[in-house]
Amino acid sequence: MNMEMIRHEVETTYDKVKSLAGWSVDKNVVLTITSYYVTVGREFNAINFSCALEALKSRAGWFSPLRGNLLPMMAAFLAQSGPSIEEEADRLMEKQRVLKQAGFRNTIHSYLAALLMDNEPSTFAEEAERAKQLYDAMKKQHFFLTSDDDYAYAMLLGKKKESPELHAQAMRDYYDALREKGFKAGNELQWLSQVMTYMDIQFDPLRVDRASTLFETLRKQLKAKPVHYPMIGFLTVFEVQDEKLQEIVMLAKQLEQSKRFKWNREMALSVAIGHVTHQLTEDPQQMSISLAASIEMILQAQQAVMATTVAAVAASSAASSSNG
């Protein structure tokens, strides 16, 4: 892995996104969009990005959550549709309508959940209902922690078609076990506990031990924080070995040297984790058979965790600015 080349790619993509998204857009959002393009190995296309921005704006009312700070991030995901951006924008709105009918509130997180739905209209209602059942089961396990920022996870994990009650119970088991290992209680830990059920909802104490080891290593070498908890979950379920972990550390340190990450060093680690785990999907020999067979789901998972995390960070930043 050529660390300097990746850093250069990140810097170049960041500057392109920033110039087009506008200087008023939160830096965390720009970094997340940059991370998305670099992670999935796609070159930033300014024309498609602009078309996606306009397509979303034209369909969103003045008080729509799409009009907020995360509009450029939604546009980045939609821009991958290429020539069918208008069609995809219509489909996104239809998915959102179905989610609202199923009982999800109209927030930016319901749009993120909509992005993770399949594109076959005949399955929209079934997917939405399955996600809502899992969300409701999660709410029963953690009433105060579970909110709209769990929508994307409910949609992603609902695709497993497990018993909502058993699945939610597994999440709670992981939450409690991880809490005993020293992880801080809160939304980030809830997301981690959800990710831990990504491959298998059967509770495995060895996964808890591995997650603890991974976080402690990254905390000591890169000052990993609770915001990285969900990514720790993916490193755990993807069975990332120590050799790859050191690649993540080296890449994160290289990215930290860039001025783009000067005040957002935690994003350097997120980008590094996303880049290395995506590499694993391109080399089946590095992955277990079960993981290699679900590459598309892995990409969706990374998309969900990056988007949900940055949405929470952006909301927190806005609240801090307001209080200040």
C-alpha positions as CSV (number, residue, x, y, z in Angstrom):
1,M,0.0,0.0,0.0
2,N,1.5,3.3,-1.1
3,M,0.6,5.6,1.8
4,E,1.7,8.8,0.2
5,M,-0.3,8.1,-3.0
6,I,-3.5,7.5,-0.9
7,R,-2.9,10.7,1.0
8,H,-2.5,12.6,-2.2
9,E,-5.7,11.1,-3.6
10,V,-7.5,12.0,-0.4
11,E,-6.2,15.6,-0.5
12,T,-7.1,16.0,-4.2
13,T,-10.6,14.6,-3.8
14,Y,-11.2,16.7,-0.7
15,D,-10.3,19.9,-2.5
16,K,-12.6,19.1,-5.4
17,V,-15.5,18.2,-3.1
18,K,-14.9,21.4,-1.0
19,S,-14.9,23.7,-4.0
20,L,-18.2,22.3,-5.3
21,A,-20.0,21.7,-2.0
22,G,-19.3,25.2,-0.8
23,W,-17.2,26.6,2.1
24,S,-20.2,26.7,4.4
25,V,-20.5,22.9,4.5
26,D,-19.2,21.2,7.7
27,K,-15.7,19.9,7.3
28,N,-16.7,16.5,8.7
29,V,-19.2,16.2,5.9
30,V,-16.6,17.0,3.3
31,L,-14.2,14.6,4.8
32,T,-16.9,11.9,4.8
33,I,-17.7,12.4,1.2
34,T,-14.0,12.3,0.4
35,S,-13.7,9.1,2.4
36,Y,-16.5,7.6,0.5
37,Y,-15.0,8.2,-2.9
38,V,-11.5,7.1,-1.9
39,T,-12.8,4.1,0.0
40,V,-14.8,2.7,-2.9
41,G,-12.1,3.6,-5.4
42,R,-14.2,5.9,-7.5
43,E,-13.0,9.2,-9.0
44,F,-15.0,12.3,-8.0
45,N,-17.2,13.4,-10.9
46,A,-18.1,17.1,-10.5
47,I,-20.8,16.9,-13.2
48,N,-22.6,14.0,-11.6
49,F,-22.3,15.5,-8.1
50,S,-23.8,18.8,-9.3
51,C,-26.6,17.0,-11.0
52,A,-27.3,15.0,-7.9
53,L,-27.4,18.1,-5.7
54,E,-29.9,19.8,-8.0
55,A,-32.0,16.6,-8.3
56,L,-32.4,16.4,-4.5
57,K,-33.0,20.2,-4.1
58,S,-35.7,20.2,-6.7
59,R,-37.6,17.4,-4.9
60,A,-37.1,18.6,-1.3
61,G,-39.4,21.2,0.2
62,W,-38.0,24.1,2.2
63,F,-38.3,22.3,5.5
64,S,-37.1,18.9,4.3
65,P,-34.2,17.4,6.2
66,L,-32.5,17.0,2.8
67,R,-32.1,20.8,2.8
68,G,-29.7,20.6,5.7
69,N,-25.9,20.3,6.1
70,L,-25.9,16.7,4.9
71,L,-27.3,17.4,1.5
72,P,-23.9,17.2,-0.2
73,M,-23.3,13.8,1.4
74,M,-26.6,12.5,0.1
75,A,-25.7,13.8,-3.3
76,A,-22.4,12.0,-3.3
77,F,-24.2,8.7,-2.7
78,L,-26.8,9.5,-5.4
79,A,-24.2,10.6,-7.9
80,Q,-22.9,7.1,-8.3
81,S,-26.0,6.4,-10.4
82,G,-24.4,8.1,-13.3
83,P,-26.9,8.9,-16.2
84,S,-29.9,7.7,-14.1
85,I,-29.5,10.3,-11.3
86,E,-33.0,11.7,-11.9
87,E,-34.5,8.3,-11.8
88,E,-32.6,7.4,-8.7
89,A,-33.7,10.6,-7.0
90,D,-37.3,9.7,-7.7
91,R,-36.7,6.2,-6.4
92,L,-35.2,7.7,-3.2
93,M,-38.2,9.8,-2.6
94,E,-40.5,6.8,-3.1
95,K,-38.5,4.8,-0.7
96,Q,-38.7,7.6,1.8
97,R,-42.5,7.7,1.4
98,V,-42.8,4.0,2.1
99,L,-40.6,4.3,5.2
100,K,-42.8,7.1,6.5
101,Q,-45.9,4.9,5.9
102,A,-44.1,2.1,7.9
103,G,-43.8,4.5,10.9
104,F,-40.3,6.0,10.5
105,R,-40.1,9.7,11.1
106,N,-39.0,12.1,8.3
107,T,-35.4,12.9,9.2
108,I,-32.0,12.8,7.4
109,H,-31.6,9.3,9.0
110,S,-34.7,7.9,7.2
111,Y,-33.2,9.1,3.9
112,L,-29.9,7.3,4.8
113,A,-32.0,4.2,5.5
114,A,-33.7,4.6,2.2
115,L,-30.3,4.6,0.4
116,L,-29.8,1.1,1.8
117,M,-33.0,-0.4,0.4
118,D,-33.0,-2.6,-2.6
119,N,-34.1,-1.0,-5.9
120,E,-37.0,-3.3,-6.6
121,P,-40.3,-1.4,-5.9
122,S,-42.2,-4.6,-5.1
123,T,-39.9,-5.1,-2.1
124,F,-40.0,-1.6,-0.6
125,A,-42.9,-2.2,1.8
126,E,-41.5,-5.5,3.0
127,E,-38.1,-4.1,3.6
128,A,-39.5,-1.1,5.4
129,E,-41.7,-3.2,7.6
130,R,-38.9,-5.6,8.5
131,A,-36.6,-2.7,9.4
132,K,-39.4,-1.1,11.5
133,Q,-39.9,-4.4,13.4
134,L,-36.2,-4.6,14.2
135,Y,-36.1,-0.9,15.2
136,D,-39.1,-1.4,17.6
137,A,-37.4,-4.5,19.1
138,M,-34.2,-2.4,19.6
139,K,-36.2,0.3,21.2
140,K,-37.6,-2.1,23.8
141,Q,-34.0,-3.1,24.7
142,H,-32.7,0.5,24.9
143,F,-35.6,2.9,25.0
144,F,-33.7,6.1,25.6
145,L,-30.7,5.4,23.4
146,T,-32.6,4.2,20.4
147,S,-33.7,7.0,18.1
148,D,-33.7,8.0,14.4
149,D,-29.9,7.7,14.2
150,D,-30.5,4.0,14.4
151,Y,-32.7,3.9,11.3
152,A,-29.9,3.0,8.9
153,Y,-28.6,0.2,11.1
154,A,-32.2,-1.2,11.4
155,M,-32.5,-1.2,7.6
156,L,-29.1,-2.8,7.0
157,L,-29.4,-5.4,9.7
158,G,-33.0,-6.1,8.9
159,K,-31.9,-7.6,5.6
160,K,-30.7,-10.6,7.6
161,K,-34.3,-11.5,8.2
162,E,-33.7,-12.8,11.7
163,S,-36.2,-12.7,14.5
164,P,-36.4,-9.0,15.5
165,E,-36.6,-9.9,19.2
166,L,-33.7,-12.4,19.1
167,H,-31.6,-10.0,17.0
168,A,-32.3,-7.1,19.4
169,Q,-31.5,-9.2,22.4
170,A,-28.1,-10.1,20.8
171,M,-27.4,-6.4,20.4
172,R,-28.2,-5.9,24.1
173,D,-26.0,-8.8,25.1
174,Y,-23.1,-7.3,23.2
175,Y,-23.8,-3.9,24.6
176,D,-23.7,-5.2,28.2
177,A,-20.6,-7.3,27.6
178,L,-18.7,-4.5,25.9
179,R,-19.7,-2.1,28.7
180,E,-18.0,-4.5,31.2
181,K,-14.9,-4.3,29.0
182,G,-14.6,-0.6,29.6
183,F,-16.4,0.8,26.5
184,K,-18.3,4.0,27.3
185,A,-22.1,3.8,27.5
186,G,-23.9,5.8,24.8
187,N,-25.0,5.9,21.2
188,E,-21.6,4.9,19.8
189,L,-21.6,1.8,22.0
190,Q,-25.1,1.0,20.8
191,W,-24.0,1.2,17.2
192,L,-21.0,-1.0,18.0
193,S,-23.3,-3.6,19.6
194,Q,-25.5,-3.5,16.5
195,V,-22.5,-4.0,14.1
196,M,-21.3,-6.9,16.2
197,T,-24.4,-8.8,14.9
198,Y,-23.7,-8.1,11.3
199,M,-22.4,-11.5,10.3
200,D,-24.1,-13.7,12.9
201,I,-26.6,-12.7,15.7
202,Q,-25.3,-15.5,17.9
203,F,-23.5,-13.9,20.8
204,D,-19.8,-14.7,20.8
205,P,-17.7,-13.6,23.8
206,L,-14.6,-14.0,21.7
207,R,-15.8,-11.2,19.5
208,V,-16.1,-9.0,22.5
209,D,-12.5,-9.8,23.5
210,R,-11.3,-9.1,20.0
211,A,-13.2,-5.7,19.8
212,S,-11.6,-4.7,23.1
213,T,-8.1,-5.6,21.9
214,L,-8.6,-3.8,18.6
215,F,-9.9,-0.6,20.3
216,E,-7.1,-0.6,22.9
217,T,-4.5,-0.9,20.2
218,L,-5.9,1.9,18.2
219,R,-6.5,4.0,21.3
220,K,-2.8,3.7,22.3
221,Q,-1.4,4.3,18.8
222,L,-3.9,6.8,17.4
223,K,-6.1,8.0,20.3
224,A,-9.2,6.3,19.0
225,K,-12.4,7.6,20.5
226,P,-16.0,6.4,21.0
227,V,-16.8,7.9,17.6
228,H,-14.8,5.0,16.2
229,Y,-16.7,2.3,18.0
230,P,-18.8,1.3,15.0
231,M,-15.7,0.9,12.8
232,I,-14.2,-1.2,15.5
233,G,-17.2,-3.4,15.1
234,F,-16.6,-3.9,11.4
235,L,-12.9,-4.7,12.0
236,T,-14.1,-7.3,14.5
237,V,-16.7,-9.0,12.3
238,F,-14.5,-8.8,9.2
239,E,-11.8,-10.7,11.2
240,V,-9.2,-8.1,10.3
241,Q,-5.8,-9.4,11.5
242,D,-3.0,-7.6,13.2
243,E,-1.0,-7.1,9.9
244,K,-3.9,-5.2,8.4
245,L,-4.4,-3.3,11.6
246,Q,-0.9,-2.0,11.4
247,E,-1.6,-0.8,7.8
248,I,-4.5,1.1,9.2
249,V,-2.3,2.7,11.8
250,M,0.3,3.6,9.2
251,L,-2.2,5.1,6.8
252,A,-4.0,7.1,9.6
253,K,-0.7,8.6,10.7
254,Q,0.1,9.5,7.1
255,L,-3.3,11.2,6.7
256,E,-2.9,13.0,10.0
257,Q,0.0,14.9,8.4
258,S,-2.3,16.5,5.9
259,K,-3.7,19.9,6.8
260,R,-7.1,18.7,5.8
261,F,-7.2,16.6,9.0
262,K,-5.5,19.2,11.2
263,W,-8.6,19.7,13.4
264,N,-10.3,16.4,12.5
265,R,-7.8,13.7,13.3
266,E,-10.5,11.3,14.3
267,M,-11.6,11.3,10.6
268,A,-8.1,10.2,9.5
269,L,-8.6,6.9,11.4
270,S,-12.1,6.5,10.0
271,V,-10.8,7.0,6.4
272,A,-7.9,4.5,7.0
273,I,-10.2,1.9,8.4
274,G,-12.6,2.3,5.5
275,H,-9.9,2.1,2.9
276,V,-8.2,-1.0,4.3
277,T,-11.4,-3.0,4.9
278,H,-12.6,-2.2,1.4
279,Q,-9.3,-3.6,0.1
280,L,-10.2,-6.8,1.8
281,T,-13.3,-7.1,-0.4
282,E,-11.1,-7.0,-3.5
283,D,-8.9,-9.8,-2.3
284,P,-11.0,-12.9,-1.5
285,Q,-8.0,-14.7,-0.2
286,Q,-7.8,-12.2,2.7
287,M,-11.4,-12.9,3.7
288,S,-13.5,-15.8,5.0
289,I,-15.9,-17.4,2.5
290,S,-18.9,-15.9,4.2
291,L,-17.5,-12.4,4.0
292,A,-16.3,-12.7,0.4
293,A,-19.8,-13.7,-0.6
294,S,-21.3,-10.5,0.8
295,I,-19.1,-7.8,-0.7
296,E,-22.1,-5.6,-1.7
297,M,-23.4,-5.8,1.8
298,I,-20.0,-4.8,3.2
299,L,-20.0,-1.7,1.0
300,Q,-23.5,-0.9,2.1
301,A,-22.4,-1.4,5.7
302,Q,-19.4,1.0,5.4
303,Q,-21.7,3.5,3.7
304,A,-24.2,3.3,6.5
305,V,-21.7,3.6,9.3
306,M,-19.8,6.5,7.7
307,A,-23.0,8.4,7.0
308,T,-24.7,7.8,10.3
309,T,-21.6,8.7,12.3
310,V,-21.0,11.9,10.4
311,A,-24.7,12.8,10.8
312,A,-24.3,12.5,14.5
313,V,-21.0,14.4,14.6
314,A,-22.4,17.2,12.4
315,A,-25.5,17.5,14.7
316,S,-23.2,17.6,17.7
317,S,-21.1,20.3,16.1
318,A,-24.1,22.4,15.3
319,A,-25.4,22.1,18.9
320,S,-22.0,23.1,20.2
321,S,-21.9,26.1,17.9
322,S,-25.4,27.1,19.0
323,N,-24.5,26.8,22.7
324,G,-21.3,28.8,22.2
